[in-house]
Amino acid sequence: MRFGYNILFVIFFWLSAPFYFLKMWRRGNWRAGFGQRFARYSPELKNTLAQRPVLWLHAVSVGEVGVCWQLIRALEPHLSAFQILVSTTTTTGMAELQRLLPPHMQRIYYPADFAGAVRRAMKAIQPRAIILVETELWPNFLCQAVDAHCPLFLVNARFSKTSYRNYRWGGFFLRPIFAQFRGVGCQQPDDVQRVTELGFRAETVHVTGNLKFDAAQPGPRAALDVPALLRQIGVGEKAMLLVAGSTHAGEEAILAEAFLRLRRRFPDLFLVLVPRHFERTKEVVRELETRGVKFICRSDIPTGDPIAPGKLECLLVNSTGELKYFYEQATVVFVGKSLTAEGGQNPIEPAALGKPVVFGPNMQNFAFATRTFLASQAVVQVQDAAGLEAALAKLLADERRRSELGARARQVVQQNLGATERTVRLILDGLPPA
């Protein structure tokens, strides 16, 4: 089976390579650490990793990195003998690791699932244990870990219908591998049945809750002074801010058109657009220019004299790692990838800040959180563009409604805290001594 998988992987890799490399090129900074994607590490990194037992955590991209960092902070006091290494797949994830991790922790790109690359990675790193955050399960990587008798953990696990179907399709090959996991922490009870049906041993599977509730808790101090930044571009202190976070293709056009109509009724309304992928900046710029929205990009904000009040209507945030700071100042929040794309983005972060949250019908990646918020009438879910505009108008016109919605959302988050502590116990119970 491994032989067949490796042949199929090589074929798929080379067929998808043009799209893959184009995507990396658009995101920029792809050359730095590129060799690590094929397990080519510097002598300095190898020497550092050889000094102490390595605990390897993997976080696919930005969202998982935030969860991973939350977990690391809770684990580190218990693991003084271990050296912590974190891998990620995307350049945006790496930028977030560079920002968050202290110098004594190592960060690398996750190796492509070629048998040779994974073998080199395992030989160079020799992890004492591996913790995978959420769900990215690559067969060669898992096989090599099992062959090396390296304990495996899966935390904050969630399996959508699609991912469950895909992993089940490969069940004959994957079930023996999944059975080797020491511990699995599921976000919700619904995942337990799927996880055990895929081959994970029932005694290793636990409902620990969603780590994103804990990770969404506001930090002690904002790293970005958003009020000062807004004053710099002429936004008044009494302005109402519509913050659209992690938007995807098609959503910016809908938001721009709705915003222009809403602004006739709410002249102090200001739009903050934060696309999920900043490399789409040119595309979003075209959408805004076509509709006549007066905007400025985050990267173009002048450092000298402030822009005169009223000249701008919109800020396009073409940077990473700053969304939560804009959420803190929002009057109303729209969560993207929910209207014109499937999956949805994280609604927990703005909810933890007590903000009124609106999203579209497609929240499959946060199904349990969405159901929990809706059951408490703590968010607003709309079905289409017309519904979005109507919901925004209603919230902008009713301060009391905004306050009630935000308070309920914050309460839901508070009621779901504790996943970090439960996950730490799961890991420590199965972790071998350093």
Secondary structure, DSSP 8 states (H G I E B T S, - for coil): -HHHHHHHHHHHHHHHHHHHHHHHHHH---STTGGGGGT---HHHHHHHTSS-EEEEE--SHHHHHHHHHHHHHHGGG-TTSEEEEEESSHHHHHHHHHHS-TTSEEEE---S-HHHHHHHHHHH-EEEEEEESS---HHHHHHHHHTT--EEEEEE---HHHHHHHHHTHHHHHHHHTT-SEEEESSHHHHHHHHHTT--GGGEEE---HHHHHTS--SS-SS-HHHHHHHTT--TT-EEEEEEEE-TTHHHHHHHHHHHHHHH-TTEEEEEEESSGGGHHHHHHHHHHHT--EEEGGG--SSS---TTS-SEEE--SSS-HHHHHTT-SEEEESSSSSSSS----HHHHHTT--EEE-S--GGGHHHHHHHHHTT-SEE-SSHHHHHHHHHHHHH-HHHHHHHHHHHHHHHHHT--HHHHHHHHHHHH----
